[in-house]
Structures are given as structure tokens and as C-alpha cells.
Amino acid sequence: MKQKLFFITVTLGAVVILSGCWPFPSSEKIGQTIMEKAIESQIGGKVDVDADNGTMNVNTKDGSFSAGENVKIPDNFPKDIFVFSDAKISFAMSGSASEKSYSISYFTAATQKEAMNKYKEEMAKNGWQKENEADMGIQGKILNFKKGQLDAMVTMGTSEDEESKGKTQVGVITSEDVSANSASSDSETVGGGAQE
């Protein structure tokens, strides 16, 4: 439950930052303290907010989150998930060590169609099996992949943001299928885990 609250809270925080509504200059520690207390009240535990150079970083025992202008892909983000080499990361989130949950959002010069085809090609090379896809034309595209107990969803849409207008915004969400773990545990009880 805390994991879900963490993701909900930091996602809302991302909306605030990415929409340009982050109200506190990085030098104002009081602004960071207010944000820390707000998140702590939602998820419990210690939260560290570091708003520096237009980027907000939040670290808790349930995971980490970064959004803004100078975001990096988390070190533990799966290396077998393709990311364009020109990617400008605007959002990154990762769960705790026990929760294999990751999410990134970035902009690329590739068109939606080019991005969709490239993801199909590169993910297949890395052992991911495409489960389904949805092509809604200029409104966006969605691809779903699976590899072992991991699921990955890739979304592609055209950015309306002033700085990246016309570029393709790619979102990648990956998580472990916990139902597969439960089924495996149950069966054992009964006797019976790249960039361009």
C-alpha cells in the first residue's frame, strides 16, 4: 500500500514540476521542507527532497523519484530496455530493491512511428516478447512487452511542451508480475529476471 501511495504522490509532484508550477527556488530550503513534510504525511517514513538546478529528487525507503531539467536514468533501470541515445529524460522513478518497478519519461527527435518500430526491433533483440500494441495515429501509440516475470509498457505521443514541441515523448513503465511469484510460491508449497 505504501508503495502505491509513494508512486501516486511523486507522480502528482512530477505534474507540478513539469508544468512549471514548482514554487520554490532551489536556494529556499523552506520550500524543500514543505514538500518533504507533504510527501511524508502521505507515505510515512523519511523523505529527502533536493530541488537543485530545476530538478527535484525524492528518496525514501520505498523508492526514488526525479523530475525536471537534469534528470538521469536510475542506475538500476533495466539495461535490456531500449532508450533512444538522444533521450532527454524529464522524469524517472524506481521502487525499492525488493520492488522491481521503474518508470521513465523522455523526449526524442524520432517520430512516433519511428519510435514504435525501433522499440519493437530493439526489445525483441533483448529477449522481450511483444504481447500487444495499439496505434491511435497522431494521438499516440502503446506497446506492451513481457520477459520472464517482468512486464513493460511503452507509450509514445507528440509533445505539446513549449521547449520540446513536436518531439516524441516516450514513457516506459516496467514492473514485476507479482501474481507470477505468488503462483510459483503456491506451487512450491503444494509440492510440486540498452541503449541505442
Order of alpha helices (4+ residues) and beta strands (2+ residues): alpha-alpha-beta-beta-beta-beta-beta-alpha-beta-beta-beta-beta-alpha
